[in-house]
Amino acid sequence: MSSQSPTFTNKAHFSALSKPEKMHFTLTCTGVPPGSSIAFTCDAALPDGTIIKLPKTNVETSSKVGYFIEADIPADWESEITYSYWAGGNPKSNFEISMSAYISPYKVGSAFVIEHDENQLIKTI
C-alpha cells in the first residue's frame, strides 16, 4: 500500500442516537481494483477517548466487499466520518464506494471483512 495522497476523500455524517447501541461503521466497495486501499476515521472521539477508525486497508477483490468496525456508541454522540480511497488500478464500470452505519445484527469482535458473493464469506482482519 502506498503512502501517497488519496485519490479522493469524502465525508459522511453520523447523527446522534436516542439510546446507546452497538453499531457497525461500514465502508462498502464495489468494482474497486485489487491493490487499491481504503480507510475511514470518525472525527469525534467517543467519551472514553477512543477514535473509531479503519486503518488504511488493502482491497483484495473487485467483488462487492464491506469493511467494518463495530463499536458501542453512546446516546447523543455524533461525528463526521472521513473516508478515503487510494487507486491501485483502473476501476470497473460498476465502481462505487459508500459509507454507512447500522445497528449490529449480532455480537462479534472489532474489525471484519464481509465479501458479498455466492459464498457470503465473513473473515476477521
N, C-alpha and C positions, 0 to 999 in steps of 0.2 A: 504494500500500500504506500502510496506516495504522500509526502508531507506538503505537496503543492496546495495552493489555494483551491477551495471547492469550485466545481463547475457552476453550481448555484446553491444558494441558501434561501430558505423560506421560513416563514413564521406561521404558527397556529396559536390560537388562544384556548386555554383550558379554563372554563368557568367554574366558580366555586360550587361545591356540593352542599346540600342542606343537611347531610349527615355523613359521618365517616364511611368510607368504602375502600375495599381492596380493588385497585384499578390496574388495567393494562394500558400502557402507553405504547402504541404500535406504529412502526414505520413500515408500510407495505410497498413492495417494489414489484413491478410487472415490466417485462421486456428490458430489464436492466442488463447490460452486457457483463458476463463474468469478468472479474478483475476490477470492477468498479467498487467504490466504497461509499458507505452511508454512515451518518451519525446524527444523534439529536441530544439536546440538553434542555431542561426546564430552566428558565431564567430565575425563578424564585426558589429558594431553599425551603424544605419542609421545616416545621418548628424545631426539630432536633438538629438542624443544620445540614441534613442530607440533601444533596443535589441529585435529582433523578436524571440519569443520562445513559445513553447507549454510546460507548466509545466508538471511534472510527472502526468500522467493521467491513470486512471484505465480502462482497456479494459473489456467491459461487455458482449461481444458476440464473438463467433468464426467465425461468418459470415464475409464476406468482409466488412470492415468499414474503412473510411478515416477520419482522424482528421486534420483539417487545420486551419491556421491562415491567415487572409487577411491583407495585408499591402500595402501602397503606396511606391513604390520603385523608387528612382531617377535614371536617366541615369548614367551610369558609376559606380554604386555601385555593388560590388561583395563580396561574402563571402563563406567560408566553412560552411557547416551545419553539426553539430554533432547530431546524433540521437542515442537513447539508448532504450534497451528492458530489462525488468525485468521479468523473467519467473514466472508464477503463476500456473504452472501445466505442463502437457505433451502436446506439440503442436500436432495439427492434421497433417496428411500426406501432406496436401496442404499448410503448414506453409510458410508464406512469409511476410516480412516487407520491404517496399520500400519508399524512399523519392522522392518527385517530386515538381516542381514549375511550375505554369502555369498562364497565364493572366486570371484574374477574368471574368467569363462569365456573372456575374450580380453584382449589388451593394448591399452588405449586411454588417452586423456588423463584429465583430472581430474574434470570435472563434466558430467553429461549428463542429458537427459530422455528417457525411453522412454515413448511413448504406445502402449498396448496396444489396437489396433483392427485393422480389416481391413488397414490399410496397414503395420502394425508399424513405425511411424516412429521413428527414433532421431535426435535432434538435440542438438548441444552447446549448453550455456547458458553 
